[in-house]
Amino acid sequence: MTSTKTSSNKRVIVIGAGPCGLPALKEMLAGGHDVTLYERSPTVGGVFASKAMYHDLHLTLSNWAMAYSDFPNNGPQCYPSGAEYLQYLKDYATHFDLERHIEYNIEVHSASLDNNNKWILEVQKDGKPRIEHADALIVATGAHQVPKGLPSQLSSFKGKVVHSSDYTEPFREEVRQKKLRVLLIGGGESGADVSADLGDLTPNTTVWLRRPNCFGPRYLTKHAEMPQVRGSKTERYAVNMFLESATTNRMSAAQNVFFYGFWRRLLWALPILNRQLSRACLDSTASAWLMNDQATYVTKNQRMCEAWEDGKIEVLVTPRVSAEGETVEFTMPDGSVQRRDFDVVVLCTGYTTTYPWLKIKDFNTDPRSWYLHCFPEKLGHCLFFSGYARPHQGGIPPWPKSNPATSASSSPTPATFPLTTPNEPTATDSPSENTTPSAPT
């Protein structure tokens, strides 16, 4: 990796050594800037090195689609586990010699701008506070920060509450031995994985969904998904290139909406996929028969549907629930009432993204308010966020390579800070892309 030094080189601090922070560090170094990355944990990897990596997590896109363009994955195309993708990130850091620019076990307690629009950071490492200064900050702390709590409708529940980030081996063993009565909340990828796992541990698993979910399979077959996912690593079950292309190629999103809707509904109607998956998709898109799954969020994981179809779990779909003690009451759409007693609630409801250390008056934390989901209003000269713009197709990690905050630094003319001045157009002057922040696929 080469860099170019010019009089415009600035002091840059990157916060977060995950899938978005590492390429930001690499690109800023390539641009000739004085860069240090702060990571609060003892290793690279971000969310993939955290306790958010629950039991048996596998990515929903292949290792090829989740690789950076300057560090392709040359192994067989497969669906890697969280641990395997973490190793890829470590290899990336080693390949580009990034480790020597990273400070581990360091907490950023505050970051504020002085009268000269320079950053003053209060950080702490090994219990020792210190002050740092920078011209620019790149925030790559991700969306997996503060686990969401129990929904307000269930605030009176008196049993145990466990977030998916605490779905540990000791807890799994407790469920298995005691056959705990478990209520799982959430229909995303973590909900699909954990609900299927719970269905194998206890016969007393209920899933609550507020509305019907749309599910997307990794393979165009009704067979169990995980044996195929694991088998993809030995090429017994090769990654389905049609689905991979359909979910990562932007051309698939440009096709005629009538044609798209027709083949989607045809697929759900034919006896090709898991029957419960097809029923769930038809229910979830009943009011959007043209756009179909383009009109909603898709869980690219069919494991919940398999457990549901096999009778290992119960799924109740209703927005109306209440709790008293260990009893939860579900008022179904037809007016009937279902009551269940539970020992524990497992939350697969995601995380809240916060920046309590960012001391900026009236700062809007909504990425949709930032120009290109990267540059906050009036701060585009010194503050950038990497990883909060999600491409319509494909995964998040490759995106930082083309992020406006980082890609400019690797151009023939090195990036120059400030990239904009405080008076230049910002998010209020230009429409942002229609993308949403998300956790890593």
Buried (B, 14 or more C-beta within 10 A) or exposed (E): EEBBEEEBBBBBBBBBBBBBBBBBBBBBBBBBBBBBBBBBBEBBBBBBBBBBBBBBBBBBBBBBBBBBEBBEBEEBBBBBBBEBBBBBBBEBBEEBEBBEBBBBEBEBEEBBBEEEEBBBBBBBBEEEEEEBEBBBBBBBBBBBBEBBEBBEBBEEBEBBBBBBBBBEEEBBEBBEEEEBBBBBBBBBBBBBBBBBBBBBBBEBBBBBBBEBBBBBBBBEBBEBBBEBBBBBBEEEBBBBEEBBEBBBEEEBEEEEEEEBBBEBBEBBEEEEBBEBBBBBBBEBBEEBEEBBBBBBEBBBBBBBBBBBBEEBBBBBBBEEBBBEEBBBBBBEEEEEEBEBEBBBBBBBBBBEBEBEBBBBEEBEBEBBBBBBBBBBBBBBBBBBBBBBBBBEBBBBBBBBBEBBBBBBBBEEEBBBBBBBEEEEEBBEEEEBBEBEBBBBB
